[in-house]
Amino acid sequence: MNPDLNLKALAANAYPGRGICIGFDDSAKRVLQVYWIMGRSANSRNRVFVADGPVLRTAPADPSKLEDPSRIIYNAMRELPDVYIVSNGDQTDTIYDEIAAGGILVSALRKRTYEPDPPNFTARISAVCDFRGGGLVTEMGVIRKSAYGEAPERQFFEYGALPKGAGYTMTTYSQDGTPLPRFEGEPYLLPLVGSPRQAATMIWDALNAANRVAIAVKAIDIAAKKSEIEVINAYKAVQ
């Protein structure tokens, strides 16, 4: 679980796909939610992150070249009072609606399955940082195709404490391939060092330059319960 060694392993991985990293910055005054996207096809690469207040969404870099928006355009980060949500797909909205109605991440993800994109059957990865009980509880969940059939397989991880200067990380794939092999095992640690932008840039620099598309970091001030989003895009939006 050495964060620095894991960062080197990430740098050697041509295609981990989309990723979520959750942890404290090295001051332990802010929780950081980092989310990145990658792409191999022209359609997947034709994207940028757009921050609209507390909401992070994907948008086409060049709308005239957008082919199929169904799995690549979505809200990636949303908030409720004292609850901060991040995911790699439109399940962000499912989680938001479920928690607003009194549910939890587990009940939300039981309503969803993995992405319908054979032969990869991309996993849905999600996380929630919840301050409503006075402390912080972080939940992470993954929905992936079972190795034994078409049924979805779900795993959930709950953390009553987060590491300082590092974050629990989950990706959609374990490496490049055809089909893309799914992510296995528990979330691993990556370093979250320096300012929020520096922490995001460290991960960005480790991602394969040919395949990386965008990365964002939401910095949640624990005392003020306020958040800010910073974005790095590989491509410029066409107006």
Secondary structure, DSSP 4 states (H G I P E B T S, - for coil): --HHHHHHHHHT-S---SEEEEEE-TTSSEEEEEEEEE-SSHHHHSEEEEEETTEEEEEESSGGG----TTT--EEEEEETTEEEEESSTHHHHHHHHHHTT--HHHHHTT------TTT-PPEEEEEEE-TTSS-EEEEEEEEE-TTSSSEEEEEEEESS--BTEEEEEESBSS--SSPPBP-SS-EEEE--SSHHHHHHHHHHHS-TTTEEEEEEEEEETTTTEEEEEEEESSPPP-
